[in-house]
Amino acid sequence: MRTAKIELQENSFGELFFEMPPDLLDYLDWKKGDDLKFTDHKNGVITIKNVKYSTVKLDIDDDNLLRYMTYAHERDMTFNELAQEAVKEMLDKADFESECG
């Protein structure tokens, strides 16, 4: 595992940002335009992952969409995060079931 110390900077609007050193980007094989997912672990640690997204069309009626969006809000997450979590759980369950017979 490789560790890098990255300095937080502030722009003229007060927004924080950081620049990743080119050697770290090369090591991670990250390129301009990659989709990155930031996960705040609420303990001072933030994980950044390079992710590959796929589009999945969901056919949800308005009543259920409102119900799911409200549920996501109550869990302090977006609807997209809730949908990603649900799909991941189903894929993990399918993998487990195929491994166990």
Secondary structure by P-SEA (a helix, b strand, c coil): cbbbbbbbbbcccccccccccaaaaaaacccccbbbbbbcccccbbbbbbbbbbbbbbbccaaaaaaaaaaaaaacccaaaaaaaaaaaaaaaaaaaaaac
